[in-house]
Structures are given as C-alpha cells and as structure tokens.
Amino acid sequence: MLIFFRLMRVHQWVKNLFLLLPLFFAGKLFEYDLLLNVFWGFLCFSMAASAVYILNDYKDIESDRNHPSKKNRPLASGAVKPSTAIILGILLLVLAFSGAWFLSLRFLVILAAYFVMNVAYTFGLKHIAVLDTTIIATGFVLRVMAGGAVADIPVSQWIVLMTFLLALLLGFAKRRDDVLIYMDSGKKMRKSVDGYNLEFINLSMVMMAGVVIVSYIMYVLSDEVAERWDAHNLYITAFPVILGVLRYLQLTFVRGKTGNPTKILLKDRVIQVVIISWVALFYLIIYMRALREPLGL
C-alpha cells in the first residue's frame, strides 16, 4: 500500500491546502459547512493531481531512470507495473471528477482546466523554458480559485497575484536544481534546461522574492483590507512573510536545498515556525477581535 501512496505522491497533497486560502482570508475558516465543502474539494483536487503525477511518471519512465533521485520513483524503479499505474490513475480521475460534479459546476470546470493544462504540460509544454514554470504557478492559482468556487467566496485579486508570484519563485527554485545537476554531471533532466542558466534563475528568484514581499505589504496596508476587517495592524503579519522568503533564499543559495519545495516545507523547522507565526498573527488580528484591544492590535 505504501508504494501506491508514493506513486500518488500523497506528500504533494500539501500543495492543495491552497484551496483554504479564500476561506482563511475571508474570515470564514471556522464555518463548518464551508470548511466541509473545501475539505471535499481538497480530496477531489488531490486525486486529480495524483492522476497527473502518475501520468507524468508513466511518460517519463526512461528519463527518470537517469535522474539521481527520480530513479527511485515506483515506476522508474520497476516497483509498480505501468499497467497498474494507469488503472490507478483512471480510477483517481473518475473519483475526482465525480466528486467535483456534486460539489459545484464552477469547481468542476476549474478542476477540468487544471487537468487539461497539466496533460498539455506533460506532453510537451514542460519542455519550453519559462512557460513550464508559468504553468506550475498557474496551477496554484487554479487551486485558490477552486477553493473560492467550492466555498462560494469571491477570490481577491491580491491573493491571486501573490499566489502566482510565490509559485513562480518555487518553480524557478526547482529549475535551479535541474541546472545544477546539468552543470555537475552534464545530464539534462529536462529539455527546458536549455532555456535556463544559473544567472537567469538566480536573478528571477530574487526578483520574484522581492515582488512577493512588496505585494504582500501593499495588500496588508491597503485601505480595502483595513476597512473590511476594521484592523490597521495587519502589517505586523508581513514580518514572518519577509523572514520566510529570506529563509527560502538562504536554503536555495547557501544550502542548495530547493529541489523539492514540498519536502522543505515538511522538514525545515524554521520555515514551519515562520508559517505558524504568520497564521497565528493573522488569526489573532482577524478572527479574535475581542483580544485586539487588550493586546494593542
């Protein structure tokens, strides 16, 4: 059973927590009915994403066998038969779209768009430099939009913009890992490496990091947000955001540990503390209004 969880890349499901963002920023995270809808949407999106991962692994069996870490994946290592993987992928896809049908038509359309985009990515678009990272970032935006659709909550343009920029930062970090492997071994892990070099990726990451921080600061300082929550101290939540971005850049440029952003999230204690701090501050300011005055928030 564990081998099938690895094939489905269940650890990557953490990315689908982006479906919670519209609920969280709308101050409705603890409304049971909406939270339950987002939970079912999370499961549907996760199953569809796993189907995409299986398709991608099936398509890249040969190239993965030449990759220093991907060679251990269930299909590349031969631990799972290709026919078994395809059957599992189809089953996951049927369950995902069946569930989406019952949840929301808009959610179903967004999920379908995500799947079609990733199929196109798997069969060719991932070989086009910059477009490949753009598609990855768009996938995160679709997750946020899916969360808004299933909870019937409008998605702020700020949230869409910041999600896209942050996902671009993470996408460039993954490509940086591919470039480093190519520089060290001469092996191209993907064709899009031809459109990247270390200088370009480093500059792009620094630029994305700066824009992410500026966009978040503009969001928390905007009159629209202050009036909506009657809170003028959301700027405090920018501090953990800045520290989180700096930590990620440190892991990238100093430690060289950005090949898998999801694993960094699951293992790096500093990143975890920063995220928990950000959530706690946002929760305190937005959700616990009765405590604001005594604490000076």
Phi, psi and omega in degrees: 000321181299324181295328179285327174296322176295320178298320180282350183053055183302329179297338179282351180297340179302332178299329184283359172293348175298341175297338181280343187302314179301321179294317182294311183287342178274356180074024184238026185297335184252020172273111193304313184299316180292319180296322179295319178298317180293325177299313178294324176296322176301314180297315180298315181295322180294318179294320177295319178296319179296322177298321178294317179299318180296316178299317180296317179294323178296317181292327187253024183308310185292315181291326179295330180293342179263359182270139183301329180247325183292343180296343180270000178295151186309317181284315181296326181276349181086008181290335178232134179289143179304319181297321179295320180296319180295318179299316179297319179298317179296318179299315179298320181294318179298316179296319182296311183286330176294315178295319180297325180300320182282336183281305185190136179296319179296320177297319179299317180296317180295318179296320178296319179297319178299315182294313181298316180299319182284332173294316177297322177298314182296321186263022173158319186293337180290350179271356182259114183302145182074314176298325181297315179289328178296320179294319177300314180295320178298326177300322178290322177298319178296327176298315179297315180296324178296319178298319178294322181292315184287335178262357181057049180236130177299140181262125180294143178296330178295317181295318178298314182296313182293323177297315180298315182294316180297318179294325175297318178302313180294322180296317178295326178297320178295319180292329177299321178297320178295321179294319179296320177297318179296319180293326182278322187245343183082002180264130177269114181284340176203151185295332183293348178302330179300334182266007180234155163217171187297320181297314181299315182293318179300315179296319180296318180295317179297319179296313180298320179299315180296317182291323177301312181297313180298317180297319180292319178298318178297324179295309185287341179265354183293144179298325181302313181290318180298318180289323182298319184257358185052041182224123183250016181241019178295343179302337179300327182289350179288335183297310177295330177297314179298315180296322179296316179295317178297320178297319180295320177295323176297315179298327181286304190272334182260313184266340181064041185240054183241015181298328181223096181303326181297317179294326177298316179300321184280341187243329186281117184293324180296313178300318180297316179296320180297314180296316179298320179296317179297313179298318181297316179295315181297318179297316181297317184284320186268316189267333184247065186298329183295338181266356186296310185297312178301328182267357180076024180258000000 
